[in-house]
Amino acid sequence: MTEAEARDKDGDKSLLSGFISKAEMARAFGVSERTVERWVRLRLLPRPLKMGRSSLFHRQTLEEHLLARVEHASSPRSRPRRRRRS
């Protein structure tokens, strides 16, 4: 059981209960922590809050960011027409 799961189970509403660690993010997506770092660099994920060596993602901001990406991906895209060569 992770630390966050233990907090949630005990009903502890501490200051950090609204955050998820980089390790928890990696497990949730089934990727390595390095991949999560790369996604942040590529702006596929929002920047985490850095506390010492820890990287914490705000859950609500993360959810909003992912929902916006899904909506953007599902919207029709308008592409400019290519000119034909003669």
C-alpha positions as CSV (number, residue, x, y, z in Angstrom):
1,M,0.0,0.0,0.0
2,T,1.4,3.4,-1.0
3,E,1.6,6.3,1.4
4,A,-1.2,8.1,-0.4
5,E,-3.5,5.1,-0.2
6,A,-2.8,4.8,3.5
7,R,-3.7,8.5,4.0
8,D,-6.9,8.1,2.0
9,K,-7.8,4.9,3.9
10,D,-7.3,6.6,7.2
11,G,-9.4,9.6,6.0
12,D,-6.5,12.0,6.7
13,K,-7.2,15.3,5.0
14,S,-3.6,16.6,5.2
15,L,-2.3,19.5,3.2
16,L,-0.7,17.0,0.6
17,S,-3.8,14.8,0.1
18,G,-4.6,16.7,-3.1
19,F,-1.3,15.8,-4.7
20,I,0.1,12.7,-6.4
21,S,3.8,11.8,-6.5
22,K,5.8,11.2,-9.7
23,A,6.1,7.5,-8.7
24,E,2.3,7.2,-8.4
25,M,1.9,8.9,-11.8
26,A,4.3,6.5,-13.4
27,R,2.4,3.5,-11.9
28,A,-1.0,4.9,-12.9
29,F,0.2,5.2,-16.6
30,G,2.3,2.0,-16.5
31,V,5.5,3.9,-17.4
32,S,8.8,4.8,-15.8
33,E,9.4,7.9,-13.7
34,R,11.8,9.0,-16.5
35,T,8.9,8.9,-19.0
36,V,6.8,11.1,-16.7
37,E,9.7,13.5,-16.6
38,R,9.9,13.5,-20.4
39,W,6.2,14.1,-20.7
40,V,6.5,17.1,-18.4
41,R,9.4,18.5,-20.5
42,L,7.3,18.0,-23.7
43,R,4.4,19.7,-22.0
44,L,2.2,16.7,-22.3
45,L,1.7,16.9,-18.5
46,P,1.6,20.0,-16.3
47,R,4.7,20.9,-14.3
48,P,4.8,19.4,-10.8
49,L,5.4,21.2,-7.6
50,K,9.0,20.6,-6.5
51,M,9.6,20.1,-2.8
52,G,13.2,19.2,-2.3
53,R,13.8,16.0,-4.3
54,S,10.1,15.3,-4.5
55,S,7.8,16.1,-7.5
56,L,4.2,16.4,-6.6
57,F,1.3,16.8,-9.2
58,H,-1.8,18.6,-8.1
59,R,-4.6,16.1,-8.8
60,Q,-7.3,18.6,-9.9
61,T,-4.9,20.4,-12.2
62,L,-3.8,17.1,-13.7
63,E,-7.3,16.0,-14.3
64,E,-8.2,19.3,-15.9
65,H,-5.1,19.1,-18.1
66,L,-5.8,15.5,-19.2
67,L,-9.5,16.3,-20.0
68,A,-8.5,19.3,-22.0
69,R,-6.1,17.1,-24.0
70,V,-8.8,14.6,-24.7
71,E,-11.2,17.3,-25.8
72,H,-8.6,18.8,-28.1
73,A,-7.7,15.4,-29.6
74,S,-11.4,14.6,-30.3
75,S,-12.2,17.9,-31.9
76,P,-12.2,18.1,-35.7
77,R,-9.0,19.7,-37.1
78,S,-8.9,22.0,-40.0
79,R,-5.9,21.5,-42.1
80,P,-4.8,24.0,-44.7
81,R,-5.1,22.8,-48.3
82,R,-1.9,21.8,-50.1
83,R,-1.1,23.4,-53.4
84,R,-0.7,21.0,-56.3
85,R,2.4,21.1,-58.2
86,S,2.1,21.7,-61.9
